[in-house]
Amino acid sequence: FYVLDPYRFDALRVPPTIEAMASSYIESIRTVQPEGPYLLGGFCGAGLIAYEIAQQLLAEGQTVDLLVLIDPMAGPIRLIRSLGGFIRRFGNLIRLGPDKQLDWFLRLRYMSRVLRRSQDEYTEHVDRLMQHWRDENPRRFSLMPAAEALRQDWMAVFIWAVSGYVPHHYPGKVTYLFARENPDGRKLWWGEVTESEKVEIHIIPGTHETCRTEHIHDLA
């Protein structure tokens, strides 16, 4: 059983595409197991990476025997795609570089989070990272955090890459494990799914968070 670390954006001004991330992961996977069949899985946003990895492996003539997506919630995917697409088009029109386009996406996402007063274990973690950056880089008061502070929100940087990804139909079998108390988890990047010969759906106890903590044995 092998676990792939989250992709690191620390030293990058712009994250790579989802396709490029998947390709990089495949290089790591094939150093351990050069040929299929492969058994793949991903939780939450990593489910999208696993989905693209499976697509690329099939395109390379490899076999994927199992693709499991654990509560692969996409959030407000239509809004994410629309906002990302608008910023890219307008940014290109006024000759704004890709790094500046990302900065504007992070600012708008931050403003949305503040206005909605969104708070969960993820946002609390991000706020701690941003505060740590502010402590190390003191500056005069500003209503909007500096771009470098906003870049501590690694999930937002990942979502920027997601906003430019258009998934294709996957011809293989997919197994979904949806958390019972997370109805938003039914929103997927590639649309609605129903059980069929190639789609298997299981409902597991808990929320998006507790399905992998309090209910880890049920998940297993």
HELIX and SHEET records of a PDB file:
HELIX    1   1 ILE A   18  VAL A   32  1                                  15    
HELIX    2   2 ALA A   46  ALA A   59  1                                  14    
HELIX    3   3 ILE A   77  LEU A   93  1                                  17    
HELIX    4   4 PRO A   98  ARG A  116  1                                  19    
HELIX    5   5 GLU A  121  GLU A  136  1                                  16    
HELIX    6   6 ALA A  147  LEU A  150  1                                   4    
HELIX    7   7 TRP A  154  SER A  163  1                                  10    
HELIX    8   8 PRO A  183  ARG A  186  5                                   4    
HELIX    9   9 THR A  210  ARG A  212  5                                   3    
HELIX   10  10 ILE A  216  LEU A  219  1                                   4    
SHEET    1   A 4 TYR A  38  PHE A  43  0                                        
SHEET    2   A 4 VAL A  64  ILE A  70  1                                        
SHEET    3   A 4 VAL A 174  ALA A 179  1                                        
SHEET    4   A 4 VAL A 199  ILE A 204  1                                        
END                                                                             
